Amino acid sequence: MTTIAPAVGLGIAVLLAGNLPWGAVLAPLNLRLWPQVPWALLPMAVYLWLYWRFIGGRLGSRATAETRRTFLRAGPLAPDVWPMALVTGLVGFGGLVLLLLTMARLMVMPESTPLTMPAGMPALAGFLLIVMSSVVAAVTEEAGFRGYMQGPIERRYGLLPAIAINGVMFGLLHFPSHPGAVASMLPYYVAVAGVYGGLTWAADSILPAVVLHAGGDVWSLTRLWLTGKPEWQLGTASPPVATAGLDAAFGMTAAGTALLAALFIYMCRMLATNRDRSLGGEQR
């Protein structure tokens, strides 16, 4: 508990310090004041740059700079490691898609609050706000959850407890998206944390997770904007198992989920080995 509680608290503090200026101030103001122009992008970009440098130990007190750098866990990757890291993350994303299809046969997936833009806002301006929201979420959530929260717990207790803890917290803090289905959606968020957290462990850096998280959020938020459906409502055509029983389609999605999960774990181990070899080559 001496490691877990402070890591959880610090991770949430890092998340909120980066996320709230956009989610609570700049984005809502842009939607109300002069929505024809995405003017909030510039001040948020400046703030996000300063925020990233501070939590990474490049600004602020020198006495805590090294500790903040270690907690952020945003070290650069060798050029030959990046492609494998991104492919590994995409395999994990594939497993998440199949997990959602499997869950949709076992439970009623919750609705989500629609994403709307004010009348008169150009589509491009709305899309640029979505992109910035995705970048802010990726940077702050990976810094908070996979950096400051997962790192200390992982070093003390191991990877699996660290992923489980930050996955549960990751899910609980997404309750505004589906307040009536927090518990039932926790397996999904723990799985998401498994992909981002496993990738961070394998690369020993949050950077690949930040890139994939941003891209995934652009897709999911744009889908929500255009269709009114969140990413967890991918499969609704097939009847639930409770009424239709087990069938070949359910068996295939469940087996595919397990297969891609196993492949993702294998690729994470290979990525960690390749990363160590690249580091060894650089040191020589």
Buried (B, 14 or more C-beta within 10 A) or exposed (E): EEBBEBBBEBBBEBBBBBBEBBBEBBBEBBBEEEBEEBBBBEBBEEBBEEBBEBBBBEBBEEEEBEEBBBBBBBBEBBEEBBEBBBEBBBBBBBBBBBBBBBBBBEBEBBBBEEBEBEEEBEEEBBBBBBBBBBBBBBBBBBBBBBBBBBBBBBEEBEBEBBBBBBBBBBBEBBEEBBEEBBEBBBBBBBBBBBBBBBBBBBBBBBBBBBBBBBBBBBBBBBBBBEEBBBBBBBBEEBEBBEEEEEEEBBEEBBEBBBEBBEBBBEBBBEBBEBBEEBBEEEEE
